[in-house]
Amino acid sequence: MQKLMPGSNGHLNEKLKLNEIAYVGAHNCAMSKEYGWAYAQQNVTITDQFEKYGARHFKVPLHWYQEGQSPEIAVAHEPNGRSNCNLTIIQRGFKKPEKASVRLKEIVDLSFKNPYEIIIIKIESKLMCKSKRNGTKFWDPLLVSIMLHNLFVQIRADQRAIRIEKDGEIPTLGWCRENQQTLLICIEPKEQIFGELSKYTYYSYSLSAQVDWELDPLKDVKDGGVARGKTKEDTGEILSPFLEIHYCPENSLKLDSSYKKKYNSYNHGRQRFLQYYFKCSKMPNFLVADFIDQGRLSDIVDDVNLIINSNGLFQPELFQVL
């Protein structure tokens, strides 16, 4: 067994299913000051996010970037997937975008290095946004799918990818460890998933419902309304096996930086976790935040998982008194 780290799940009971535990999530993990982002959403490297601050869920936005003849898949952060990363270049202080293979490989390498840990990669893909500016205007969608698959093969992500059976049953921690499948790869939008990708990647919001991340993180949760995900139409019951909540949707340009520690603090994080637990009638799995080096999100996840590991399920009354 590997050394126990903050946010770790490698020590948890092998009978627990993947959606019965909690994970720290690093929102836009590659948009870090350490990687040259001026407009950053993390302060530290992906490796430090994992080893020091407990991240096991990593969101990575992908865009096309063309410099020369051949467009490349890059990590970028902007709403317009056809712009050839124009806004990203500004956000990076006029430096060009990084290749996606570099940052995704950093996550995958952590999976090989820590073979008992379940890691989730959440891809926000803009690769279907084809344009003359990014050099993909006349590309066949199948080619786009093949190129993303080839990237995953290049960094060996497919080798550790969790393959969920056709019945949709979420596997246990023990099954994943035994079969050396500990990397759950989710992609949004679902139109990106076909061909070889359909064998080992999954539509993000079929697997995980997401509550409204734009809600002010310092206000109380008023309802359990789902922004994205599968729900029962008549009752609103969440059908997606996982639930994702957000703590800090702010950015590094805000002048008062104290909000970072407030949003990710232990007491506030616990309060928000419990509010969503009761409002959604479902335990939050992915506790996603910007600047995860601020506050104590890994302590929240560790305490939640300790309760689950000791009792077989989450018991909110035990978390309320910690």
Salt bridges, closest charged atoms under 4 A:
ASP48 OD2 - LYS52 NZ 3.97
GLU51 OE2 - LYS113 NZ 3.15
GLU67 OE1 - LYS96 NZ 3.23
GLU72 OE2 - LYS99 NZ 3.62
GLU98 OE2 - ARG103 NH2 2.86
GLU106 OE1 - ARG103 NH1 2.79
ASP109 OD2 - LYS105 NZ 2.73
GLU117 OE1 - ARG56 NE 2.86
GLU124 OE2 - LYS59 NZ 3.31
GLU169 OE2 - LYS17 NZ 2.17
GLU196 OE2 - LYS199 NZ 3.10
GLU237 OE1 - LYS232 NZ 3.22
GLU244 OE1 - LYS122 NZ 2.98
GLU244 OE2 - HIS246 NE2 2.76
GLU250 OE2 - LYS254 NZ 3.81
ASP290 OD1 - HIS27 ND1 2.69
ASP299 OD2 - ARG296 NE 2.72
